Amino acid sequence: MALTCKSHAPICQEFLFQEVEYGFCGYNKGQNERLLQILTSKRHILPYIKKLACRASLYGSHEKTLIIFSNNRMLHELFFNINYLKLGVDFHLDSYVSKPWEQWKIDSHAKNAEILAACSQPQHQFVNHYTLKPKMPPKATRQSIRLRAEANLKLQGPSQPAELIEAKPECELQEETQQGRKRKRTTKAVEDAPAEPAPAPKKTRRKGKQMPKKGRTGNSFLGLAFDIHLEICAYLGPTNLLNLARTCRDLHQLIASEDFDLVWRNLRKSRFPDMPECPEDMTEPAFFELCFGRGCLVCGSKPTPSSPLILHHQWKTHTRICMKCVRTRWTTDNPFLEYGRNSSSNDRALADLYHFVPCVRPASSWSHSAKYYYDPRVIEAWRKEYASVKPSDRKKWMAKKIATLQEIELHSERCEDWYKAAVQAVHDEEDKEILDGRMEMVVTYIRSLGWGEEMDKQTNYHPRNVKEFTKICEKRVTPKVLEDNRQFFERYMERAQTRRLEIDHFACIKRRLRLFKHLYETKANLLIRVAPEDPRPRVSDVFAIPRFSKHIMDTSTDVELSAADFQDLENNLEGVMEEAKDIVKQRMLTLVQEGMDDEPYDPKTVLDLATTIFSEETLYSRDVILTVPEAMAMHVVVSTSEAELRLVQETLGGVPWNNRYSKFKFDKASSHTLGSLLSTLGLDPKTTTLREIEDLDPIFECVQCNEIKEGRLVMNWAQTIKHLKKMDGWYGCGRDIHRSLGVSVFEVLQGDDLAKARLALKDHHQRWLYYGVEVKPDALCQHCPGGYSAPFDKMLWHLNTKHGIAVPQDGDYTIVFQTDVREFPKMECRMWPPRSPSTGFRD
């Protein structure tokens, strides 16, 4: 309250101000007298009389208040003096001071009317139109009661000794009459009077445990010069300044003083240039509190992270009110409306003011029939004000009132627009500062527990980045809070240390894997120019060589590996490649042995046969059939929770072939099917190799898949078994026919059909390399002396622009053997014209 009136300066204790104000305005005479004994100094009482004079003009409590003042000469004198200086009352106090007390007390009632007329003059533009009743003062505390008692003892002073009391003449003594008046008594009667027994000693009350008195805080800071205070406070924000004013009485007096307005104005000019001007009836700190405060100014409730508070800024009445207070204290009836309930003639005369009444509409009820809540105190104040105006002047008063309220309305709109744009950002910044300060306390406490060195090494799991620590810092952090969370802090730091060591370990392994991959691919690219079509192992299969994998994974992370630790890749790359191929082939032989059961086979030649077929169990569906070269070049990925294997997959692009999470198997059924197909060609399934069948390059046609609209379906050797697997997964008559006929559905092409089919398949393969595959294979230009290498799509552009070859042939480029292949081409296409219906076709 001390911040909301510009007519006084709060230079005494805040709680005394509230009690004096409550005492005078509540007409508690006993409390007034007791408090006036405490406030004996004019320097202390002056600001309260100023406030009471202002309040008398606002709330109509001046009549009884001035009558109480007339019972005390000092108060009457001060009150007249204040009104003479501040309110412009035209009279002189000397004539009253020189009068006898009785006459002065009688004449005071006449002067009260003159002062009331002066007090009734409008002193504030805004408060005179929107009047809100101030909050009741807080209840008295033990400390305030003790301070009053100590002040009373000091005011009483030491009693005078008996020998210093002069004896008065007998004639001056009075006697008490029978009617109750004092009679004259002689000195002798006093001497002869029997001595009264001494009063019994009062029983001392046993004092409980005394709490130490809180000393005045910040004495050294408060002792600084005023200019230094201004310089220091110029660096604070609005919320920090308001909080500083609440810390102690002296700082409250300093920040709320008129001399301190320079800091508030500079703050407005530097940080908030677009902030609306401060109303005339408010001080700068009061206006900043209205703009930047967060609690309800009616009930004192404040929002918390767990329970947010919906607040409504009423810029017209200079208050901030929560929705709970709106529902309990405000009314849904606006009597100034033409259809208002129980509207009197005066209310209907004030109908032009209905839209100026402060109102709130709940945010959760934006419907056509939603209720508005109106401030009843403003309504009642306007009623009284209108009733006090003469009937002849009411029209003029109404016009002036509307003009004033329109100005207030414009100011309120400017305040609301600015508040939505600027204040929320300020609140977020201040919340971050508070959160950072509390977090710093938590971090300092954790360092004191011996975790300082570990905390300096933390990055991802630093307490500042953890949600649990942020939740702790949302509330006030005290030594007790820190001590209560000590076990949580220690457990978290132990887990964070373990995670950091794991992260450092994986980061070290990742650096080693990247170095290993770079060294291998650099040397392997040199061999590509010599023999581009020769198969080479994947980098993950080279990593599977025990001496490489152990050296990378098992070496201490304190040791940093370099290229010198992988000399085999530099000096004997071809031997390393053969060693990696042998490891993969050994795993393939193991699978063949498991798949063949008791059927005899030659381990030395089984992997070269055209009938050796593998399928992958987990990653691809069962219709994906792979030859031995395709299986070795297959991109192998797994879905696993093992951190080290997942790290190898992410860094090298795949995992070693046939690991424990992604397994291949030997497909015995497909092998027998291909053997039957070889028999139709007149070849021995047990001796025919894959290289021989590729050189022979037979083309097959599926007779049952002939379509009259699209043509004949032709395919190469490797695609036949994939086609049978695909048809086996279909539903309908097509699946039954393919199952029953088996390899009989295929017919080997001869003559012109064979030549046409090979050209169609070659064109289909080039189109697939250019458009279909996601990762384009590399190709080597045969016309460039240096052996220009580029992806296949760029190679076609290179041949067209650099060498003028629009339609490249096989001798113009060479496809480089591709590792980590994610998709293999489907070597089948349609050839026109279709077969005649007599030989079978599919609609």
HELIX and SHEET records of a PDB file:
HELIX    1   1 GLU A   14  GLY A   26  1                                  13    
HELIX    2   2 LYS A   29  ILE A   38  1                                  10    
HELIX    3   3 LYS A   42  TYR A   59  1                                  18    
HELIX    4   4 HIS A   62  SER A   70  1                                   9    
HELIX    5   5 ARG A   73  ILE A   82  1                                  10    
HELIX    6   6 ASN A   83  LEU A   87  3                                   5    
HELIX    7   7 ASP A   94  VAL A   97  1                                   4    
HELIX    8   8 TRP A  101  CYS A  119  1                                  19    
HELIX    9   9 ARG A  142  GLN A  156  1                                  15    
HELIX   10  10 ALA A  162  LEU A  164  5                                   3    
HELIX   11  11 GLU A  170  GLU A  172  5                                   3    
HELIX   12  12 THR A  187  ASP A  192  1                                   6    
HELIX   13  13 ASN A  219  LEU A  222  1                                   4    
HELIX   14  14 PHE A  226  CYS A  233  1                                   8    
HELIX   15  15 PRO A  238  ALA A  245  1                                   8    
HELIX   16  16 ARG A  249  ILE A  255  1                                   7    
HELIX   17  17 GLU A  258  PHE A  260  5                                   3    
HELIX   18  18 ASP A  261  ARG A  271  1                                  11    
HELIX   19  19 GLU A  284  PHE A  292  1                                   9    
HELIX   20  20 MET A  323  ARG A  329  1                                   7    
HELIX   21  21 SER A  345  ALA A  349  1                                   5    
HELIX   22  22 ALA A  351  PHE A  356  5                                   6    
HELIX   23  23 ALA A  363  SER A  365  5                                   3    
HELIX   24  24 PRO A  376  SER A  388  1                                  13    
HELIX   25  25 PRO A  391  ASP A  393  5                                   3    
HELIX   26  26 ARG A  394  TRP A  418  1                                  25    
HELIX   27  27 TYR A  419  VAL A  423  3                                   5    
HELIX   28  28 GLN A  424  ILE A  446  1                                  23    
HELIX   29  29 ARG A  447  TRP A  451  3                                   5    
HELIX   30  30 GLY A  452  LYS A  457  1                                   6    
HELIX   31  31 PRO A  463  ASN A  465  5                                   3    
HELIX   32  32 LYS A  467  CYS A  473  1                                   7    
HELIX   33  33 PRO A  479  ASP A  484  1                                   6    
HELIX   34  34 ARG A  486  ILE A  528  1                                  43    
HELIX   35  35 VAL A  539  PHE A  543  1                                   5    
HELIX   36  36 PRO A  546  ASP A  554  1                                   9    
HELIX   37  37 ALA A  563  PHE A  566  5                                   4    
HELIX   38  38 GLN A  567  ASN A  571  1                                   5    
HELIX   39  39 LEU A  573  MET A  596  1                                  24    
HELIX   40  40 VAL A  606  ASP A  608  5                                   3    
HELIX   41  41 VAL A  628  ALA A  633  1                                   6    
HELIX   42  42 ALA A  643  LEU A  652  1                                  10    
HELIX   43  43 LYS A  668  THR A  680  1                                  13    
HELIX   44  44 LEU A  690  LEU A  696  1                                   7    
HELIX   45  45 TRP A  717  ASP A  728  1                                  12    
HELIX   46  46 CYS A  733  LEU A  741  1                                   9    
HELIX   47  47 GLY A  742  VAL A  745  5                                   4    
HELIX   48  48 GLY A  751  ARG A  767  1                                  17    
HELIX   49  49 TRP A  768  GLY A  772  3                                   5    
HELIX   50  50 PHE A  792  LYS A  802  1                                  11    
HELIX   51  51 ASP A  810  ASP A  812  5                                   3    
HELIX   52  52 PRO A  837  THR A  839  5                                   3    
SHEET    1   A 2 LEU A 311  GLN A 314  0                                        
SHEET    2   A 2 THR A 319  CYS A 322 -1                                        
SHEET    1   B 2 CYS A 359  VAL A 360  0                                        
SHEET    2   B 2 TYR A 373  TYR A 374 -1                                        
SHEET    1   C 2 PHE A 614  GLU A 616  0                                        
SHEET    2   C 2 PHE A 664  PHE A 666 -1                                        
SHEET    1   D 4 PHE A 746  VAL A 748  0                                        
SHEET    2   D 4 PHE A 700  GLU A 707 -1                                        
SHEET    3   D 4 GLY A 711  MET A 715 -1                                        
SHEET    4   D 4 GLU A 828  MET A 831 -1                                        
SHEET    1   E 3 SER A 789  PRO A 791  0                                        
SHEET    2   E 3 ASP A 778  CYS A 781 -1                                        
SHEET    3   E 3 TYR A 813  ILE A 815 -1                                        
END                                                                             
